[in-house]
């Protein structure tokens, strides 16, 4: 009896698999995009010092970092919104002079939630001794809301594409049977300061109108399979 039940079960599963293969479907991709004016920014700055004595180099770097952190706090930025991202001290061989020296550096990431403070904060950072601006990334305080909106637009875009295709065949798009999220990270335009050392021009001209905020694109991409009717 057990063998008969097993055989009948296998036949049923195979029949269902064959039926599924025969169901006419169309698979398309859709993209949703939401343009947003950012209201926050992630600023990554660095302090680096070089010298012959490891202790002196580390001490000098720590003193500068202390001034940087005090400058950040002075602007009312809470401690939860800035963090040391990388701290290092290493020996470096200079092939030109054929001598060893030591390099100490520390990177600090600041989550600035008020863009109106950007110029003042950057001026304070330069005055406190940073010598690197490693990156500026725009963000929105309503990312989850805009990402949800982008996902909905992506699904509607996929459905519209499917309807365009099947209309030429005098068919209709049925229910969705598979949705696959293939989104990449949202696009954040980067200002020209990325990966550039701080130049003397910043000390001379100040930070008046130095940041072009523009817009960021929050995108979502999906692949959807619909039944054809």
CORWO-V369093 format. One record per pair of residues at least 12 apart in sequence whose ideal C-beta (glycine too) atoms are under 6 Angstrom apart, sorted by the first residue. I is the first residue (numbers start at 1). J is the second residue. If there is no record, write none. Layout:
BEGIN
<<I/J> <I/J>>
END
This chain:
BEGIN
<<24/228> <25/225> <25/227> <26/162> <26/226> <26/228> <27/225> <28/158> <28/161> <28/162> <29/223> <30/154> <30/157> <30/158> <30/222> <31/154> <31/157> <31/221> <32/150> <32/153> <32/154> <32/220> <33/217> <33/219> <34/146> <34/149> <34/150> <34/218> <35/215> <35/217> <36/140> <36/146> <36/216> <36/218> <37/215> <38/138> <38/139> <38/140> <38/213> <38/216> <39/141> <40/113> <40/139> <40/141> <41/112> <41/138> <42/111> <42/137> <43/110> <43/112> <43/136> <44/109> <44/134> <44/135> <45/108> <45/125> <45/130> <45/133> <46/105> <46/107> <46/132> <46/134> <47/61> <47/64> <47/65> <47/106> <47/130> <48/105> <48/131> <49/61> <49/104> <50/101> <50/103> <52/101> <54/102> <57/102> <57/104> <58/89> <58/104> <61/104> <64/129> <65/106> <67/128> <67/129> <68/128> <68/130> <71/124> <71/128> <75/117> <75/121> <81/111> <82/110> <83/109> <84/106> <84/108> <85/107> <85/109> <86/107> <87/106> <88/105> <89/104> <90/103> <118/211> <119/207> <122/207> <123/207> <126/198> <126/202> <131/198> <132/197> <133/193> <133/198> <135/194> <136/191> <136/193> <137/188> <138/188> <138/216> <146/218> <147/218> <150/218> <150/219> <150/220> <151/220> <154/220> <154/221> <154/222> <155/222> <158/222> <158/224> <162/226> <171/228> <172/229> <173/226> <174/226> <174/227> <174/229> <175/227> <176/224> <176/226> <177/225> <177/227> <178/225> <179/222> <179/224> <180/223> <181/222> <182/221> <182/223> <183/220> <183/221> <186/218> <186/219> <187/217> <188/216>>
END
